Amino acid sequence: MAKAFQKIYTKITKITKATCSLKAQGITNEELATVSGRLAQVVKIDGDEVVLQIFGGTEGIPTNAEVIFMGKAPTLKVGDQLVGRFFNAYGDPIDGRPQPEGVEVEIGGPSVNPTRRAQPSELLATGIPGIDLNNTLVTGQKIPFFADPDQPYSEVMASVALHAQSDKIILGGMGMTNDDYLYYKNTFSNAGVLDRIVSFINTTEDPSVERLLIPDMALTAAEYFAYEKHEKVLVLLSDMTNYADALAIVSNRMDQIPSKDSMPGSLYSDLAKIYEKAVQFPHGGSITIIAVTTLSGGDITHAVPDNTGYITEGQLYLRRDTDTGKVIIDPFRSLSRLKQLVIGKKTREDHPQVMNAAVRLYADASNARTKMENGFDLTQYDERTLAFAKDYSRELLAIDVNLDTTEMLEVAWELFAKYFTPEEVNIKQELVNKYWKNATN
């Protein structure tokens, strides 16, 4: 009965590996359709010629296949029933539970008008001191994790989800292995935090082009909780390199001329459309985005991290520390461009001075290591900086450490007092008078 109100066509003029073309009228961009029963979406309209991207691929589709246009773009039913649930790229449940009720809204809408945004100024503590001490995050910020594919970025993202001071966590997984999917699901369930987490998952077994829907699904859910419920929402996206690869697949199959590293020429705009959804609303709700971007062979000049760096407000690097064997947040290559808005204001007064002193002493240890590797004699100060660096990496930079913002500062003061004099640490005397004594007790 519903088909009487839908546009139905049976003449396809062109078929590629991922798309089909036909003559049709009254069709809108991003409108959904089915082609021989397979879900598809309008990706291009030129006059009366419409190009559809078929999510399941075009293999076996004949030129006389039935094409049914649904008259709407992809939607998600938003509401409180999303919480604690796992969905696929179409917003359908994959956790064996019924479809949640809610208000149906189109995904992928525009970002918030700049005049309706507030200056980000609220602390977002993650519980990971390697982030909170040196690269403090602010609600409404957008920042990527740059990591090699073999690094434990899933464990870091799960830890952030468990410890971040947010009302809601929205996870968008793109090209996840089943092991990663089950890791997130079991971690959230065992920790008893499903009551504040919503997950949209695309695994390696799902069609790769479906990954293109995941960020919009996640951000549509985030917008509901941030704008309608005035909540602090953290969106975790992993892995944006898989998202970009899916963009490249569609672009190449549509015979578009590739840009750098075989990526589509629209890559910057495609990424910006996602990251610019990060926002601090004047009424208090916010959307903060942390996204994993895996690097190929550590190549930071690849098109995906290169474009990402122009859009986002800093970056977080993972690397394995040779002295401790632990994966740490690299204090030299990581940067949060908005941290100055909250450190010492929404955190304790000594935070900026402690952060600067710790990184400076860690840099001195790096110089001492270079001297040692080149056969030069080390001074007693060099040896102390090397010992400090090892403890600093193990107790503050390692990703498996969880401390609140006050505890991490106390640990830093204890390390200063263990290896250095106040003069060597070079922190303001009034702060030394207030906190050094406590560190040595």
C-alpha positions as CSV (number, residue, x, y, z in Angstrom):
1,M,0.0,0.0,0.0
2,A,2.8,2.4,0.8
3,K,4.4,1.9,-2.6
4,A,1.5,3.9,-4.1
5,F,3.1,7.0,-2.6
6,Q,6.7,6.2,-3.6
7,K,8.5,6.9,-6.9
8,I,9.3,3.6,-8.6
9,Y,11.5,3.2,-11.7
10,T,12.7,0.1,-13.6
11,K,15.2,1.5,-16.1
12,I,18.8,1.9,-15.0
13,T,21.1,3.6,-17.5
14,K,24.5,2.9,-16.0
15,I,25.9,0.6,-13.4
16,T,29.4,0.8,-11.7
17,K,30.9,-1.2,-8.9
18,A,29.1,0.8,-6.2
19,T,26.6,3.1,-8.0
20,C,23.8,3.1,-10.6
21,S,22.4,5.9,-12.6
22,L,18.8,6.5,-13.9
23,K,16.5,9.2,-15.1
24,A,14.1,10.4,-12.4
25,Q,12.4,13.6,-11.3
26,G,11.4,15.1,-8.0
27,I,14.3,13.4,-6.2
28,T,16.2,15.1,-3.4
29,N,19.9,14.9,-2.5
30,E,20.8,12.2,0.1
31,E,17.4,10.6,-0.4
32,L,17.2,6.9,0.4
33,A,16.0,4.3,-2.1
34,T,16.1,0.5,-2.6
35,V,17.6,-1.0,-5.8
36,S,16.5,-4.6,-6.3
37,G,15.8,-4.7,-2.6
38,R,19.3,-3.2,-1.6
39,L,19.5,0.0,0.4
40,A,20.9,2.9,-1.6
41,Q,21.3,6.7,-1.3
42,V,21.3,9.6,-3.7
43,V,24.8,11.0,-4.0
44,K,24.5,13.1,-7.2
45,I,21.8,14.9,-9.1
46,D,22.5,16.4,-12.6
47,G,19.3,17.6,-14.1
48,D,17.0,14.5,-14.3
49,E,20.0,12.1,-14.0
50,V,20.2,10.6,-10.5
51,V,23.2,8.6,-9.2
52,L,22.6,6.2,-6.3
53,Q,25.2,4.7,-4.1
54,I,24.3,1.1,-3.3
55,F,25.5,0.1,0.1
56,G,25.6,-3.6,-0.6
57,G,27.4,-3.3,-3.9
58,T,25.9,-3.6,-7.4
59,E,26.9,-7.2,-8.2
60,G,24.0,-9.1,-9.8
61,I,21.8,-6.0,-10.3
62,P,20.2,-5.9,-13.8
63,T,19.4,-2.7,-15.8
64,N,15.7,-3.4,-15.3
65,A,15.9,-3.7,-11.5
66,E,13.1,-2.0,-9.5
67,V,14.3,1.3,-8.0
68,I,12.0,2.6,-5.2
69,F,12.7,6.1,-3.8
70,M,11.6,6.5,-0.2
71,G,11.2,10.3,-0.3
72,K,13.5,10.9,2.7
73,A,17.1,11.0,3.8
74,P,18.5,8.6,6.4
75,T,16.9,9.1,9.8
76,L,17.4,8.2,13.5
77,K,14.7,7.9,16.2
78,V,16.2,10.0,19.0
79,G,15.1,9.8,22.6
80,D,16.2,8.6,26.0
81,Q,15.6,4.9,24.9
82,L,18.9,5.1,22.9
83,V,20.9,4.9,26.1
84,G,22.6,1.6,26.7
85,R,22.0,0.3,23.2
86,F,24.1,-0.9,20.3
87,F,23.0,0.0,16.7
88,N,24.3,-0.6,13.2
89,A,25.0,2.1,10.5
90,Y,21.2,2.4,9.8
91,G,20.2,2.9,13.4
92,D,18.8,-0.6,13.7
93,P,19.5,-2.5,17.0
94,I,22.2,-5.2,17.0
95,D,21.9,-6.1,20.6
96,G,18.8,-8.3,20.2
97,R,16.5,-5.8,21.8
98,P,13.5,-4.0,20.1
99,Q,13.7,-0.8,18.1
100,P,13.6,2.2,20.6
101,E,10.8,4.7,20.4
102,G,11.6,8.4,19.7
103,V,11.3,11.3,17.4
104,E,12.5,10.6,13.9
105,V,15.0,13.2,12.6
106,E,17.2,13.3,9.6
107,I,20.9,12.6,10.2
108,G,23.8,14.7,8.7
109,G,22.2,18.2,9.2
110,P,24.3,21.4,9.2
111,S,26.6,22.3,12.1
112,V,25.5,24.9,14.7
113,N,25.5,28.5,13.6
114,P,28.5,30.3,15.1
115,T,26.3,33.0,16.5
116,R,24.5,30.3,18.6
117,R,27.7,28.9,20.1
118,A,29.4,29.8,23.3
119,Q,33.2,30.1,23.9
120,P,34.4,26.6,25.2
121,S,35.3,27.1,28.8
122,E,34.4,24.0,30.7
123,L,36.9,21.3,31.7
124,L,36.5,17.8,30.3
125,A,38.6,15.6,32.5
126,T,39.3,12.1,31.0
127,G,40.9,10.5,34.1
128,I,44.0,9.9,32.0
129,P,46.7,12.2,33.4
130,G,48.7,12.0,30.2
131,I,45.8,13.9,28.7
132,D,44.6,15.9,31.6
133,L,48.0,17.2,32.8
134,N,49.7,18.3,29.5
135,N,46.8,18.3,27.0
136,T,43.8,19.3,29.0
137,L,40.5,19.1,27.0
138,V,37.6,21.5,26.9
139,T,34.0,20.8,26.3
140,G,33.1,21.6,22.7
141,Q,36.6,20.7,21.5
142,K,37.5,18.5,18.6
143,I,40.7,16.5,18.8
144,P,42.1,13.4,17.1
145,F,44.2,10.5,18.5
146,F,47.0,9.8,16.0
147,A,48.1,6.2,16.5
148,D,49.7,3.4,14.6
149,P,47.3,0.5,13.8
150,D,49.0,-1.8,16.3
151,Q,48.7,0.5,19.2
152,P,46.0,0.0,21.8
153,Y,43.8,2.9,20.9
154,S,40.6,1.0,21.6
155,E,41.7,0.5,25.2
156,V,42.4,4.3,25.5
157,M,39.0,5.2,24.1
158,A,37.2,2.7,26.4
159,S,39.1,4.1,29.3
160,V,38.1,7.6,28.4
161,A,34.5,6.4,28.1
162,L,34.7,4.9,31.6
163,H,36.3,7.9,33.3
164,A,35.4,11.0,31.4
165,Q,33.3,13.5,33.3
166,S,30.4,13.5,30.7
167,D,26.7,12.9,31.0
168,K,26.6,10.8,27.8
169,I,29.2,9.0,25.7
170,I,28.4,8.3,22.0
171,L,30.6,5.7,20.4
172,G,30.9,5.5,16.6
173,G,32.8,2.5,15.4
174,M,33.9,2.3,11.8
175,G,35.5,-0.9,10.4
176,M,35.9,-2.4,13.8
177,T,37.0,-6.0,14.2
178,N,34.5,-8.2,16.1
179,D,37.1,-8.5,18.8
180,D,37.1,-4.7,19.3
181,Y,33.3,-4.5,19.2
182,L,33.0,-7.2,21.8
183,Y,35.8,-5.6,23.9
184,Y,33.8,-2.3,24.0
185,K,30.6,-4.1,24.7
186,N,32.0,-6.2,27.5
187,T,34.0,-3.4,29.0
188,F,31.0,-1.1,29.2
189,S,28.7,-3.9,30.5
190,N,31.2,-5.1,33.2
191,A,31.8,-1.5,34.4
192,G,28.1,-0.9,34.8
193,V,28.2,2.3,32.7
194,L,25.8,1.4,29.9
195,D,23.3,3.8,31.4
196,R,25.2,6.7,29.8
197,I,26.5,5.1,26.6
198,V,25.1,4.8,23.0
199,S,27.0,2.9,20.4
200,F,26.8,2.8,16.6
201,I,29.0,0.0,15.2
202,N,30.1,-1.0,11.7
203,T,32.4,-4.1,11.7
204,T,34.8,-5.4,9.1
205,E,32.1,-7.9,8.1
206,D,29.7,-5.1,7.1
207,P,29.9,-3.3,3.7
208,S,32.6,-0.6,4.0
209,V,30.4,2.1,2.5
210,E,28.1,1.8,5.5
211,R,30.9,3.4,7.5
212,L,29.9,6.7,5.9
213,L,26.7,6.8,8.0
214,I,28.2,6.1,11.4
215,P,29.5,9.6,12.2
216,D,26.2,11.2,11.3
217,M,24.2,8.7,13.3
218,A,26.5,9.2,16.4
219,L,26.4,13.0,16.1
220,T,22.6,13.1,15.6
221,A,22.2,11.2,18.8
222,A,24.7,13.6,20.5
223,E,22.8,16.6,19.3
224,Y,19.6,15.3,20.9
225,F,21.3,14.9,24.3
226,A,23.3,18.1,24.1
227,Y,20.7,20.5,22.7
228,E,17.4,19.0,24.0
229,K,18.6,17.6,27.3
230,H,21.3,20.2,28.0
231,E,23.9,17.5,28.7
232,K,27.6,17.3,28.4
233,V,28.2,14.7,25.5
234,L,31.5,13.1,24.5
235,V,31.6,11.5,21.0
236,L,34.2,8.9,20.4
237,L,34.9,8.1,16.7
238,S,37.1,5.2,15.7
239,D,38.6,4.9,13.1
240,M,38.5,8.0,10.8
241,T,41.0,6.5,8.5
242,N,38.5,3.7,7.8
243,Y,35.9,6.3,7.2
244,A,38.2,8.1,4.7
245,D,39.0,4.8,3.0
246,A,35.3,4.2,2.5
247,L,35.0,7.7,0.9
248,A,37.8,6.8,-1.4
249,I,36.1,3.6,-2.5
250,V,32.9,5.4,-3.4
251,S,34.8,8.2,-5.1
252,N,36.9,5.8,-7.2
253,R,33.9,3.7,-8.2
254,M,32.2,6.8,-9.4
255,D,35.2,7.5,-11.6
256,Q,36.1,10.7,-9.8
257,I,39.7,11.9,-10.2
258,P,41.5,11.1,-7.0
259,S,43.5,13.6,-5.0
260,K,46.5,13.1,-2.7
261,D,47.0,9.5,-1.5
262,S,44.0,8.3,-3.6
263,M,41.6,10.3,-1.4
264,P,38.7,12.2,-2.9
265,G,39.2,15.9,-3.5
266,S,36.3,16.6,-1.1
267,L,38.2,15.0,1.8
268,Y,38.7,18.2,3.8
269,S,35.0,19.2,3.5
270,D,33.9,15.6,4.4
271,L,36.0,15.6,7.5
272,A,35.1,19.2,8.5
273,K,31.4,18.4,8.2
274,I,31.9,15.9,11.0
275,Y,34.4,17.7,13.3
276,E,32.5,21.0,13.1
277,K,29.6,19.4,15.0
278,A,31.7,19.9,18.2
279,V,30.0,22.8,20.0
280,Q,29.5,24.4,23.4
281,F,25.9,25.6,23.7
282,P,25.1,28.8,25.7
283,H,22.6,26.8,27.8
284,G,25.3,24.4,29.0
285,G,25.0,21.4,26.7
286,S,28.0,20.5,24.7
287,I,29.4,18.0,22.1
288,T,33.1,17.1,22.4
289,I,34.7,14.9,19.7
290,I,37.7,12.6,20.2
291,A,38.5,10.6,17.1
292,V,41.1,8.0,16.3
293,T,43.0,8.4,13.1
294,T,45.4,5.5,12.4
295,L,48.6,6.3,10.6
296,S,50.1,4.1,7.9
297,G,53.7,3.5,8.9
298,G,53.6,6.6,11.1
299,D,53.1,8.8,8.1
300,I,51.7,12.1,9.5
301,T,51.8,13.7,6.0
302,H,49.2,11.3,4.6
303,A,46.1,13.1,3.4
304,V,43.8,11.9,6.3
305,P,45.9,13.1,9.3
306,D,47.2,16.1,7.2
307,N,43.6,17.4,6.5
308,T,42.5,16.5,10.1
309,G,45.3,18.7,11.6
310,Y,43.9,21.7,9.8
311,I,40.4,21.2,11.1
312,T,40.9,20.1,14.7
313,E,42.1,21.9,17.8
314,G,45.3,19.9,18.5
315,Q,46.2,16.2,18.5
316,L,47.1,13.4,20.8
317,Y,49.9,11.0,20.0
318,L,50.4,7.5,21.3
319,R,53.8,5.9,21.4
320,R,55.5,3.1,23.3
321,D,58.1,4.3,25.8
322,T,61.4,2.4,25.5
323,D,62.3,2.8,29.2
324,T,59.1,1.4,30.7
325,G,57.6,-0.6,27.8
326,K,54.3,1.2,28.4
327,V,52.2,3.1,25.8
328,I,52.1,6.7,26.7
329,I,50.6,10.0,25.6
330,D,53.6,11.6,23.9
331,P,54.1,15.0,25.7
332,F,56.2,16.4,22.8
333,R,54.0,15.7,19.8
334,S,50.6,16.1,21.6
335,L,48.9,19.4,21.9
336,S,45.5,20.7,23.0
337,R,45.1,24.2,21.7
338,L,42.3,25.1,24.1
339,K,43.9,23.9,27.3
340,Q,44.8,27.5,28.4
341,L,41.0,28.2,28.7
342,V,40.7,25.9,31.7
343,I,44.1,25.0,33.3
344,G,44.6,27.0,36.5
345,K,41.0,28.2,36.2
346,K,38.9,25.1,36.3
347,T,41.8,23.1,37.7
348,R,44.1,23.8,40.6
349,E,46.2,27.0,40.5
350,D,49.5,25.2,40.2
351,H,48.5,23.2,37.1
352,P,50.1,25.4,34.5
353,Q,53.4,25.7,36.4
354,V,53.5,21.9,37.1
355,M,52.7,21.1,33.5
356,N,55.5,23.3,32.1
357,A,58.1,22.1,34.7
358,A,57.4,18.5,34.1
359,V,57.7,18.7,30.3
360,R,60.9,20.8,30.6
361,L,62.5,18.2,32.9
362,Y,61.3,15.4,30.5
363,A,63.0,17.3,27.7
364,D,66.2,17.5,29.7
365,A,66.0,13.8,30.1
366,S,65.7,13.4,26.4
367,N,68.9,15.5,25.9
368,A,70.7,13.4,28.5
369,R,69.7,10.2,26.7
370,T,71.1,11.6,23.5
371,K,74.4,12.4,25.3
372,M,74.5,8.9,26.7
373,E,73.8,7.3,23.2
374,N,76.7,9.3,21.7
375,G,79.2,8.3,24.4
376,F,79.4,11.5,26.4
377,D,79.6,11.5,30.2
378,L,76.5,12.3,32.1
379,T,76.3,14.8,35.0
380,Q,74.6,14.0,38.2
381,Y,71.7,16.2,37.1
382,D,71.4,14.2,33.8
383,E,71.1,11.0,35.7
384,R,68.4,12.4,37.9
385,T,66.4,13.6,34.9
386,L,66.6,10.1,33.4
387,A,65.3,8.6,36.6
388,F,62.6,11.2,36.7
389,A,61.6,10.6,33.1
390,K,61.1,6.9,33.8
391,D,58.8,7.5,36.8
392,Y,57.0,10.3,34.9
393,S,56.2,8.0,32.0
394,R,55.1,5.2,34.3
395,E,53.1,7.2,36.8
396,L,51.6,10.1,34.7
397,L,52.0,9.6,30.9
398,A,51.1,5.9,30.7
399,I,47.6,5.2,29.3
400,D,46.8,2.7,32.0
401,V,47.0,5.3,34.8
402,N,43.7,6.8,36.0
403,L,43.8,9.8,38.4
404,D,41.7,12.8,38.9
405,T,43.1,16.3,38.2
406,T,44.1,16.9,41.9
407,E,45.8,13.5,42.3
408,M,47.9,13.9,39.1
409,L,49.2,17.2,40.4
410,E,50.1,15.7,43.8
411,V,52.0,12.8,42.0
412,A,53.9,15.4,39.9
413,W,55.0,17.3,43.1
414,E,56.1,14.0,44.7
415,L,58.3,13.3,41.6
416,F,59.8,16.8,41.7
417,A,60.7,16.5,45.4
418,K,62.1,13.0,44.8
419,Y,64.6,14.0,42.2
420,F,65.2,17.7,42.3
421,T,65.5,20.8,44.4
422,P,62.9,23.6,44.2
423,E,65.5,25.8,42.3
424,E,65.9,23.1,39.6
425,V,62.2,22.7,39.2
426,N,61.8,26.5,38.8
427,I,58.2,26.9,39.9
428,K,56.9,30.1,41.5
429,Q,58.0,30.4,45.1
430,E,54.4,30.8,46.5
431,L,53.4,27.6,44.9
432,V,56.5,25.8,46.1
433,N,55.7,27.0,49.7
434,K,52.2,25.7,49.4
435,Y,52.7,22.3,47.7
436,W,56.3,21.2,48.0
437,K,56.0,20.6,51.7
438,N,53.0,18.4,51.2
439,A,54.9,16.4,48.5
440,T,57.7,15.6,50.9
441,N,55.6,14.6,53.9
